[in-house]
Amino acid sequence: MAIQADRILLVSPASPFDPQSGAQQRTALLHQALQRLGEVDTVLIEPGAGPSRLEPAKPGVLAHGVWHQRPLGIGKFKPDRHLQQALLSAGVDLGQYRLIVSRYLNPICKLTIPRGTRTVVDLDDWGYHYAPGAMAMAARLKSTYAAQLAKRQLKRFDAFFFVSPRDQACHLDLPSVLLPNIPFNPPAAPFPQTDNPTLLFVGSLWYPPNREGIDRFLAHSWPAIKAAQPQAHLLLVGAAPPALRQAWEQHPDVSAPGFVDNLDEAYRNAAFTIAPIHSGGGTNIKILESLAYGRACVTTPHCADAFSIGLGNAGLAIALDDALFAEHCIAWMTHPNHHHSAAGKGLTRLRSHYTRALFDERVAQLCALPARTC
C-alpha cells in the first residue's frame, strides 16, 4: 500500500479531545499542531488488566487499545502482536502513515513500526526526580532497572521532543527539539492585581509529587505563614480523594474544594500562587498558567530549573528550603508590590518564550515531512 505523505498517526494513553489535566492539554496541543501538517488519526493505547483488546472508541478517536499489563513490568516495552492484530482488524493499518507520533515512550513501543515510517516520541515526564528520604531512596532503587530499560528503547525511534532543558541535556546524542509546555487556554489579559490574602495552588492533587509537596508545605511552612500573617488563606484546587481533602482542611484557613470547571475565580481572588513541588518529572505547567493569569509564584529549585532558559526566574520566588518558602510568602504578603512587579516580569517572559506559535513551530521543525511516493 502506498504511504500517504500527509497522513499522521498520534498514539497516546489519553484522548486529546477532553483536555482537563496538564497531560491531556499537552496531548491536545500536540494534536492541533500536527493537524497543521496533515491529516491526523488518533489511537489511544494504554495498559490494563486482562488480555490485550480494543475498547469502544469515543468520538474523534480511531481506536482505543488496551495492552495486557504483566506483573513486575515484564514485557512493558515489547510490541504486542495481539493488540496490533486487533487494531488492524479495526482498520488501523500502520502502513498508511508517513509519520507516527507518540505521547510518551510506552504506547509506541507496543507497535511494530513498518520500515520507512518516521517516528517521533514525546518524552514528557522523562527525567523523574525523587525527593530526599528513605521512601524516595527505595523508589529510586526500584525504578533504576526500569529507567535503564526505557533508555534502551530510544534507538528504535527517529526523533524526540523533550519538555525541559534538563531532560534534553541528558541525551544530546539524540535528534530532538525542546518542546516546552505552554498554558493551554490562557485568559486574553492578566487579571488585575489583588491584595487578597489568599495563596493558591492548582494541580492534580492525587499526583504523588503534588500531594507530597502540599503535605510538606502544610507541615513545615504554613504554620510560620499563619503566625506572621493570621489573615492568610490557602486554596488548594485540583482533583483529590475526599479523605485527603478533608485532612488538609483540618489545617487552619485551608480550603480544598477539589476539581473546579472554571479557574478564573480562583486566580482572580489569589494574591499569588505556590508550587511547593520537590520531585517528579516534566515541568509544572501551573507555574506558566499562573503567570498567564497575572499571578507570581513561590516555588522550589526543582520546579524553577525546568524554566531556567525561558523565564530566567522572572515571576518566581525560589525557596531553597521550607523556612525560606514561608519567608518568601510572608514577604510578598507584607509587601504586595513585590509580587505585583514579579508577576509583570514573568508575564513578559511568558509571552516571549511560551506561546502557541512557538509550540507549533517546534512540532513542525521535527515532524514536517517532504512529500514522496513509495
C-alpha positions as CSV (number, residue, x, y, z in Angstrom):
1,M,0.0,0.0,0.0
2,A,1.3,3.5,-0.8
3,I,2.1,5.6,2.2
4,Q,0.2,8.9,2.1
5,A,2.7,11.7,2.5
6,D,0.4,13.9,4.7
7,R,-1.1,11.2,6.9
8,I,-0.1,11.2,10.6
9,L,-1.0,8.9,13.4
10,L,-0.9,10.1,17.0
11,V,-0.8,7.4,19.7
12,S,-1.4,8.4,23.3
13,P,-2.7,6.9,26.5
14,A,-5.2,9.8,26.9
15,S,-7.5,11.5,24.4
16,P,-6.7,15.0,23.1
17,F,-10.4,15.7,23.0
18,D,-11.0,16.0,26.7
19,P,-8.2,18.3,27.9
20,Q,-8.6,18.7,31.6
21,S,-5.3,17.6,33.2
22,G,-1.9,19.1,32.1
23,A,-1.0,15.8,30.4
24,Q,-4.3,15.9,28.4
25,Q,-3.8,19.5,27.5
26,R,-0.3,18.8,26.1
27,T,-1.8,16.0,24.0
28,A,-4.4,18.4,22.7
29,L,-1.8,21.0,21.8
30,L,0.3,18.3,20.0
31,H,-2.7,17.1,18.1
32,Q,-3.6,20.6,17.0
33,A,0.0,21.3,15.9
34,L,0.1,18.1,13.9
35,Q,-3.2,19.0,12.1
36,R,-1.3,21.9,10.6
37,L,1.0,19.4,8.9
38,G,-1.5,16.9,7.6
39,E,-4.5,14.6,8.3
40,V,-4.2,13.2,11.8
41,D,-5.7,10.0,13.2
42,T,-5.7,9.3,16.9
43,V,-5.3,5.9,18.6
44,L,-5.4,5.5,22.3
45,I,-3.1,2.9,23.7
46,E,-2.9,2.2,27.5
47,P,-2.2,-0.6,29.9
48,G,-4.9,-2.5,31.6
49,A,-5.9,-5.7,33.3
50,G,-7.0,-8.7,31.3
51,P,-6.0,-9.6,27.7
52,S,-4.9,-7.1,25.1
53,R,-8.0,-5.9,23.4
54,L,-9.9,-2.9,21.9
55,E,-12.4,-0.9,24.0
56,P,-15.2,1.2,22.4
57,A,-13.7,4.3,21.0
58,K,-15.1,7.7,21.9
59,P,-15.8,10.4,19.2
60,G,-12.7,11.6,17.4
61,V,-10.7,8.5,18.3
62,L,-10.0,6.0,15.6
63,A,-9.4,3.1,18.0
64,H,-8.8,2.5,21.7
65,G,-6.4,-0.3,22.5
66,V,-5.6,-1.8,25.9
67,W,-2.4,-3.9,26.3
68,H,-2.1,-6.7,28.9
69,Q,0.0,-5.4,31.8
70,R,2.1,-8.2,33.2
71,P,3.4,-8.3,36.8
72,L,6.7,-6.5,37.6
73,G,6.7,-4.7,34.3
74,I,7.6,-7.8,32.3
75,G,7.4,-7.1,28.6
76,K,6.5,-3.5,29.2
77,F,8.3,-2.2,26.1
78,K,7.8,-5.2,23.8
79,P,5.5,-4.9,20.7
80,D,2.1,-6.5,21.5
81,R,1.1,-8.6,18.4
82,H,-2.4,-9.4,19.8
83,L,-3.1,-5.7,20.2
84,Q,-1.7,-4.9,16.8
85,Q,-3.8,-7.6,15.2
86,A,-6.9,-6.2,16.9
87,L,-6.0,-2.7,15.6
88,L,-5.5,-4.0,12.1
89,S,-8.9,-5.8,12.3
90,A,-10.4,-2.4,13.2
91,G,-8.9,-0.7,10.2
92,V,-5.8,0.7,11.8
93,D,-3.1,-0.1,9.2
94,L,0.2,1.4,10.3
95,G,1.5,1.2,6.7
96,Q,-0.9,4.1,5.8
97,Y,1.1,6.6,7.8
98,R,4.1,8.6,6.8
99,L,4.6,9.7,10.5
100,I,3.7,8.2,13.8
101,V,3.9,10.5,16.9
102,S,3.6,9.1,20.4
103,R,2.8,10.8,23.7
104,Y,5.3,9.0,26.0
105,L,7.5,6.1,25.1
106,N,5.4,3.2,26.1
107,P,2.4,3.4,23.7
108,I,4.6,3.3,20.5
109,C,6.7,0.5,21.9
110,K,3.6,-1.8,21.7
111,L,3.5,-1.4,17.9
112,T,5.7,-2.9,15.2
113,I,6.5,0.1,13.0
114,P,6.7,-0.5,9.3
115,R,10.0,0.3,7.6
116,G,10.1,3.7,6.1
117,T,7.7,5.2,8.6
118,R,9.2,8.1,10.6
119,T,8.6,8.1,14.3
120,V,8.7,10.9,16.9
121,V,8.3,10.3,20.6
122,D,7.3,13.0,23.1
123,L,9.4,12.2,26.2
124,D,7.3,14.2,28.6
125,D,7.9,13.3,32.3
126,W,11.1,11.6,31.1
127,G,13.6,12.6,33.8
128,Y,11.8,11.8,37.0
129,H,13.4,13.3,40.1
130,Y,12.9,11.9,43.6
131,A,12.6,13.9,46.8
132,P,15.0,13.1,49.6
133,G,14.2,10.5,52.1
134,A,14.1,6.7,52.8
135,M,11.0,6.1,50.9
136,A,12.3,8.0,47.9
137,M,15.5,6.0,48.0
138,A,13.6,2.8,47.9
139,A,11.5,4.0,45.0
140,R,14.7,5.2,43.2
141,L,16.4,1.8,43.6
142,K,13.2,0.0,42.5
143,S,13.0,2.1,39.3
144,T,16.6,2.1,38.3
145,Y,16.3,-1.0,36.1
146,A,13.1,0.2,34.6
147,A,14.7,3.5,33.6
148,Q,17.7,1.8,32.1
149,L,15.4,-0.5,30.1
150,A,13.4,2.5,28.9
151,K,16.6,4.2,27.7
152,R,17.5,1.2,25.6
153,Q,14.3,1.6,23.6
154,L,15.2,5.1,22.3
155,K,17.3,3.6,19.5
156,R,14.1,2.2,18.0
157,F,12.7,5.6,17.1
158,D,13.8,8.5,14.9
159,A,13.4,11.7,16.9
160,F,12.2,13.1,20.2
161,F,10.5,16.0,22.0
162,F,11.9,17.0,25.4
163,V,9.9,19.2,27.7
164,S,12.7,20.8,29.6
165,P,16.4,21.6,29.0
166,R,17.5,19.4,31.9
167,D,15.9,16.4,30.2
168,Q,17.3,17.2,26.8
169,A,20.8,17.8,28.2
170,C,21.0,14.1,29.2
171,H,20.5,13.0,25.6
172,L,22.4,15.4,23.4
173,D,23.2,12.5,21.0
174,L,19.5,12.1,20.0
175,P,17.8,14.1,17.2
176,S,15.4,16.2,19.3
177,V,13.9,19.6,19.9
178,L,12.8,21.3,23.1
179,L,9.0,21.4,23.2
180,P,8.1,23.2,26.4
181,N,4.7,23.1,28.0
182,I,2.6,26.2,27.5
183,P,-0.6,27.5,29.1
184,F,-3.4,25.7,27.3
185,N,-6.2,28.2,27.5
186,P,-4.8,31.4,29.0
187,P,-7.0,34.5,29.6
188,A,-7.0,37.2,27.0
189,A,-5.5,39.5,29.5
190,P,-4.0,39.0,33.0
191,F,-6.3,39.7,35.9
192,P,-5.9,42.9,38.0
193,Q,-3.6,42.5,40.9
194,T,-5.2,42.0,44.3
195,D,-4.0,42.2,47.9
196,N,-6.5,39.5,49.0
197,P,-4.6,37.3,51.5
198,T,-5.2,34.1,49.5
199,L,-2.4,31.8,48.4
200,L,-3.4,29.4,45.6
201,F,-2.2,26.0,44.4
202,V,-3.7,24.5,41.3
203,G,-2.9,20.9,40.2
204,S,-3.8,17.3,40.2
205,L,-3.6,16.6,43.9
206,W,-3.8,12.9,43.5
207,Y,-0.4,13.0,41.7
208,P,2.2,11.9,44.3
209,P,4.7,14.8,43.8
210,N,1.9,17.4,44.2
211,R,0.3,15.6,47.2
212,E,3.7,15.2,48.9
213,G,4.6,18.8,48.2
214,I,1.3,20.1,49.8
215,D,1.8,17.8,52.8
216,R,5.3,19.2,53.3
217,F,4.2,22.8,52.9
218,L,1.4,22.4,55.4
219,A,3.7,20.7,57.9
220,H,6.7,22.9,57.7
221,S,5.8,26.3,56.0
222,W,2.1,27.0,56.6
223,P,2.4,27.4,60.5
224,A,5.1,30.1,60.1
225,I,3.0,31.9,57.5
226,K,-0.1,31.9,59.7
227,A,1.9,33.1,62.7
228,A,3.2,36.1,60.8
229,Q,0.0,36.7,58.7
230,P,-3.0,35.5,60.6
231,Q,-5.4,36.5,57.8
232,A,-3.7,34.2,55.3
233,H,-5.8,31.7,53.5
234,L,-4.7,28.7,51.4
235,L,-6.9,27.5,48.5
236,L,-5.9,24.0,47.1
237,V,-7.7,23.4,43.7
238,G,-7.5,20.1,42.0
239,A,-8.8,16.6,42.0
240,A,-8.0,14.6,45.1
241,P,-9.8,11.9,47.2
242,P,-12.3,13.3,49.7
243,A,-10.5,11.9,52.7
244,L,-7.3,13.7,51.6
245,R,-9.0,17.0,51.1
246,Q,-10.7,16.7,54.4
247,A,-7.4,16.1,56.1
248,W,-5.9,19.2,54.5
249,E,-8.9,21.3,55.6
250,Q,-8.1,20.4,59.2
251,H,-5.2,22.9,59.0
252,P,-6.3,26.5,59.8
253,D,-7.8,28.5,56.9
254,V,-7.2,25.8,54.3
255,S,-9.8,25.1,51.7
256,A,-9.6,22.1,49.3
257,P,-12.7,22.1,47.1
258,G,-11.4,19.6,44.6
259,F,-11.6,19.9,40.8
260,V,-13.3,23.0,39.5
261,D,-14.5,23.6,36.0
262,N,-13.5,27.3,35.8
263,L,-10.3,28.6,37.4
264,D,-11.0,32.2,36.7
265,E,-12.5,33.0,40.2
266,A,-9.6,31.1,42.0
267,Y,-6.9,33.1,40.2
268,R,-8.9,36.4,40.4
269,N,-9.0,36.2,44.2
270,A,-5.5,35.0,44.8
271,A,-2.6,37.3,45.7
272,F,-0.1,34.8,44.2
273,T,0.4,31.0,43.8
274,I,2.6,28.4,45.3
275,A,4.2,25.3,43.7
276,P,6.0,23.5,46.6
277,I,7.0,20.6,44.4
278,H,10.3,18.8,45.1
279,S,10.1,15.8,42.9
280,G,8.5,14.4,39.7
281,G,9.2,14.7,36.0
282,G,8.5,17.1,33.2
283,T,7.5,20.7,34.2
284,N,4.9,22.2,36.5
285,I,2.7,23.8,33.8
286,K,0.7,25.5,36.6
287,I,3.6,27.9,37.1
288,L,3.1,29.2,33.5
289,E,-0.6,29.2,33.8
290,S,-0.3,31.3,37.0
291,L,1.9,33.9,35.1
292,A,-0.7,34.0,32.3
293,Y,-3.3,35.0,34.8
294,G,-1.0,37.6,36.2
295,R,0.0,35.8,39.4
296,A,3.6,35.4,40.5
297,C,4.6,32.1,42.1
298,V,6.7,30.9,45.1
299,T,8.3,27.6,44.1
300,T,11.3,25.3,44.6
301,P,14.5,24.9,42.6
302,H,13.2,21.7,41.2
303,C,10.3,23.5,39.5
304,A,12.2,26.6,38.6
305,D,15.0,24.7,36.9
306,A,12.7,23.4,34.2
307,F,12.0,27.0,33.2
308,S,15.5,28.4,33.6
309,I,16.0,29.3,29.9
310,G,12.6,30.7,29.1
311,L,11.7,32.5,32.3
312,G,15.1,33.1,33.8
313,N,13.3,33.1,37.2
314,A,11.1,36.0,36.2
315,G,7.8,35.9,38.1
316,L,9.2,33.5,40.7
317,A,10.4,33.5,44.2
318,I,12.6,30.4,44.6
319,A,12.9,28.8,48.1
320,L,15.8,26.5,48.9
321,D,14.1,25.1,52.0
322,D,10.8,25.1,53.9
323,A,11.8,28.0,56.1
324,L,12.6,30.2,53.1
325,F,9.4,29.1,51.4
326,A,7.5,30.5,54.3
327,E,9.7,33.7,54.3
328,H,9.0,34.4,50.7
329,C,5.3,34.0,51.2
330,I,5.4,36.3,54.2
331,A,7.5,38.9,52.4
332,W,5.1,39.0,49.4
333,M,2.1,39.3,51.7
334,T,3.8,42.1,53.7
335,H,4.9,44.0,50.5
336,P,2.3,43.2,47.8
337,N,4.2,45.5,45.3
338,H,6.9,42.9,45.2
339,H,4.7,40.1,43.8
340,H,2.9,42.6,41.6
341,S,6.2,43.5,40.0
342,A,7.3,39.9,39.7
343,A,4.0,39.0,38.0
344,G,4.5,41.6,35.4
345,K,8.1,40.5,34.6
346,G,7.0,36.9,34.4
347,L,4.2,37.7,32.0
348,T,6.6,39.4,29.7
349,R,8.9,36.4,29.5
350,L,5.9,34.1,29.2
351,R,4.7,35.9,26.1
352,S,8.1,35.7,24.5
353,H,9.0,32.1,25.2
354,Y,5.9,30.0,25.9
355,T,3.4,30.7,23.0
356,R,1.2,28.6,20.8
357,A,3.0,29.8,17.8
358,L,6.4,28.6,19.2
359,F,4.9,25.3,20.2
360,D,3.5,24.7,16.6
361,E,6.9,25.8,15.1
362,R,8.8,23.3,17.2
363,V,6.4,20.5,16.3
364,A,6.8,21.4,12.6
365,Q,10.6,21.6,13.0
366,L,10.7,17.9,13.9
367,C,7.7,16.5,12.2
368,A,7.2,18.3,8.9
369,L,7.9,15.8,6.1
370,P,8.5,16.3,2.4
371,A,6.1,14.6,0.1
372,R,7.2,11.4,-1.6
373,T,5.8,8.2,-3.0
374,C,6.6,4.6,-2.0
